[in-house]
Amino acid sequence: MKIIGENEITVDASFAKEIQKHCGENVNLCYQCRKCAAGCPNRQFMDFTPTELMRYVQLGMFDEALKKNTAWFCVSCQTCTARCPQDIDIARVIDAIRMIADERRLVADAGNVRVLNRLWMIMLRFMGRMYEVGLVGTFNMVTGKPFNDMALGKKMILKGKLKFIPSIKMPFTMMKMFSRAKKIKERKKANS
Amino acid sequence: MKIGYYPGCSLHSTGIEYDISTRKACQVLGIELDEIKDWICCGSSPAHHCDELLSVALPVKNLSLAEKGGLKDICAPCASCYSMLKDAQLKMTDDQTRKDVEEVIAADAPGDIEVLHALDMFVDRCGYDAIAEKVVKKLDGINVACYYGCLMTRPPKVTGKTNFENPTAMEELIETLGAETVDWNLKTFCCGASFAITNLDVVLELTKKILVDAQASGANAIAVGCPLCHANLDGRQIQINQKYGTDFNIPIFYFTELMGIAFGVEPKELAVAKHITEVEDFLQERSLL
C-alpha cells in the first residue's frame, strides 16, 4: 500500500467528465456500495474490483484506471450494469475507459484483448462478416503462438465445424461506413 | 408466420448446429424464416470495446437491410447479436446518435422492427401449448440445467426482461418437451466468452464453475441459447479435466436441438455429431437416437 501525506491528496474531476462525454454515464453517482464487485465473475483475475475502478475515475487517477488490467479483464457480462442501484451503466463506463486508453495510445496491461479487437475490426472493415478461422489464425500468428489451441482446432476440423472459405459481404459499403465513422469522430474531436 | 432471420457469423461456422436446429424447429412449428439478404456482422464485443459509433451503426445497418426486405420482426438466435441489435435500437433514441448513425449508413434510420431471441420467438410467438402439440418423443431421463448466460437477459434495460436474475422461460419450454429441469445457481453466470481466444485461463475457470454447479444440482445435460456459451461449455471440457483433475463429460445441447429431437427430427439431421463432447451414447441410452 502506498502511504501518502494529507497535502498530496487532490481530486481531478476531468476524468469523470471525459467519461461522461464518451458515454453519457455520470460516474460521480457511484457511492461505493460494492454490488458490482460482488457480482463480477472475473474479479479473481483483476488487479482491483470494478468498485475501486469507479472510485479511481471519480478521483481522476488515470494511471490506475487506464493501465491496470481491471478494465481489460471485463467480460462485458453486464452483471454490474444490471445490478447498480444508482443505475450507472458500468460496463459502458469500462468500454469508455478502454477507448480512452486506445485514443491516448497508452501501454496497458490488456492481455491480448486489444490485438483481438483490432484484428476483428480490420477484418470486418474489408469483409463485412467475421471469418473465425482467419481471425484465430492471424491472432495466433501475431501473438507468437501459432500452435495455440491446436488440439481443439483439429477436432473442430474433423467435425466439420469450421468454415474455411470466408463469405465476403459488401466490402465497399463496409469500407465507406468505416471511413465515414472515422470522419465523424475526427470532426467531433476538432470541435471540442 | 414469417419472421426475419439474422443468424450472425457464428451460426455459419462454429455454431452451425444451432442454425440447423433452429431452422428445423421452425419448420415443424410452421414459422417461415426469411434470412436478411447480405447481412453483415453486428460488431459484437470488439465494436463496443473500441468504437462507440460503429457499435450502433453496424447493427442498424442490418435492421435497415431487414426493412428493405420488408421484414417486421427479426429472430437473432445468437445472444451477442441479439444484444447488439437491441442495444443499438435503444441507443438510437438519442438524437445525436441517430444523426451520426444515419450519416454512417448513408440512409434514414429504419422504423420499428422487433428483435427477438430464438427463445422469445418460440415462447412468445408460438406458445407452450403449440410446442407441446408437436412433441412426439418425450425427453425422458434428461435432467437439464438451463443456462442463459449473460446477454439473453442482461442488461434488463436493453432486453426488457423483468426476471433477469432468475429467468425461467427456457425451463418451461424444456419441461414442455418432457425433460426435467433442475434448480441451480449459475444459470446467468458468464462463461468467459471471447476470452477463450485471448486468455484461456479465464474461460476454463468460469466454465468449470458452471459445470460443477450444474452437476451438483443433479443435471445430466445443459441447454444453452448462445453459440459462444456452447463453444466454451462443449469444447473446453477436456481442457478443464486436464487442468483441474475433474471428470466432466456433460452433453451440452442448444435448446433448439432438444426441441428438434422431441419433435421427432432425426438427431443426425440436427448434426448433433458435430458436438465436441459427444452426445450419441447419451441419447442412445435414452432411446432418443
Chai-1 contact restraints between the chains, C-beta under 6 A:
chainA,res_idxA,chainB,res_idxB,connection_type,confidence,min_distance_angstrom,max_distance_angstrom,comment,restraint_id
A,P41,B,F189,contact,1.0,0.0,6.0,A-B,restraint_1
A,P41,B,C190,contact,1.0,0.0,6.0,A-B,restraint_2
A,P41,B,L206,contact,1.0,0.0,6.0,A-B,restraint_3
A,F45,B,V202,contact,1.0,0.0,6.0,A-B,restraint_4
A,V75,B,C190,contact,1.0,0.0,6.0,A-B,restraint_5
A,V75,B,A193,contact,1.0,0.0,6.0,A-B,restraint_6
A,S76,B,S45,contact,1.0,0.0,6.0,A-B,restraint_7
A,C77,B,C150,contact,1.0,0.0,6.0,A-B,restraint_8
A,C77,B,C190,contact,1.0,0.0,6.0,A-B,restraint_9
A,Q78,B,C150,contact,1.0,0.0,6.0,A-B,restraint_10
A,Q78,B,R154,contact,1.0,0.0,6.0,A-B,restraint_11
A,Q78,B,P155,contact,1.0,0.0,6.0,A-B,restraint_12
A,T81,B,P155,contact,1.0,0.0,6.0,A-B,restraint_13
A,A82,B,R154,contact,1.0,0.0,6.0,A-B,restraint_14
A,A82,B,P155,contact,1.0,0.0,6.0,A-B,restraint_15
A,A82,B,P156,contact,1.0,0.0,6.0,A-B,restraint_16
A,A82,B,F164,contact,1.0,0.0,6.0,A-B,restraint_17
A,D95,B,H48,contact,1.0,0.0,6.0,A-B,restraint_18
A,D95,B,H49,contact,1.0,0.0,6.0,A-B,restraint_19
A,R98,B,H49,contact,1.0,0.0,6.0,A-B,restraint_20
A,D102,B,C50,contact,1.0,0.0,6.0,A-B,restraint_21
A,G111,B,T198,contact,1.0,0.0,6.0,A-B,restraint_22
A,G111,B,N199,contact,1.0,0.0,6.0,A-B,restraint_23
A,N112,B,T198,contact,1.0,0.0,6.0,A-B,restraint_24
A,V113,B,T198,contact,1.0,0.0,6.0,A-B,restraint_25
A,L116,B,I197,contact,1.0,0.0,6.0,A-B,restraint_26
A,L116,B,T198,contact,1.0,0.0,6.0,A-B,restraint_27
A,N117,B,P46,contact,1.0,0.0,6.0,A-B,restraint_28
A,N117,B,H49,contact,1.0,0.0,6.0,A-B,restraint_29
A,N117,B,C50,contact,1.0,0.0,6.0,A-B,restraint_30
A,W120,B,P46,contact,1.0,0.0,6.0,A-B,restraint_31
A,M121,B,P46,contact,1.0,0.0,6.0,A-B,restraint_32
A,L124,B,C41,contact,1.0,0.0,6.0,A-B,restraint_33
A,G128,B,I40,contact,1.0,0.0,6.0,A-B,restraint_34
A,R129,B,C9,contact,1.0,0.0,6.0,A-B,restraint_35
A,R129,B,C41,contact,1.0,0.0,6.0,A-B,restraint_36
A,M130,B,C9,contact,1.0,0.0,6.0,A-B,restraint_37
A,M130,B,C41,contact,1.0,0.0,6.0,A-B,restraint_38
A,E132,B,S13,contact,1.0,0.0,6.0,A-B,restraint_39
A,L152,B,G235,contact,1.0,0.0,6.0,A-B,restraint_40
A,K155,B,I276,contact,1.0,0.0,6.0,A-B,restraint_41
A,K159,B,K274,contact,1.0,0.0,6.0,A-B,restraint_42
A,K161,B,T14,contact,1.0,0.0,6.0,A-B,restraint_43
A,K161,B,K274,contact,1.0,0.0,6.0,A-B,restraint_44
A,K163,B,S13,contact,1.0,0.0,6.0,A-B,restraint_45
A,K169,B,D38,contact,1.0,0.0,6.0,A-B,restraint_46
A,K169,B,I40,contact,1.0,0.0,6.0,A-B,restraint_47
A,M170,B,D38,contact,1.0,0.0,6.0,A-B,restraint_48
A,M177,B,V104,contact,1.0,0.0,6.0,A-B,restraint_49
A,R180,B,V104,contact,1.0,0.0,6.0,A-B,restraint_50
A,A181,B,L53,contact,1.0,0.0,6.0,A-B,restraint_51
A,A181,B,L54,contact,1.0,0.0,6.0,A-B,restraint_52
A,A181,B,V104,contact,1.0,0.0,6.0,A-B,restraint_53
A,I184,B,D100,contact,1.0,0.0,6.0,A-B,restraint_54
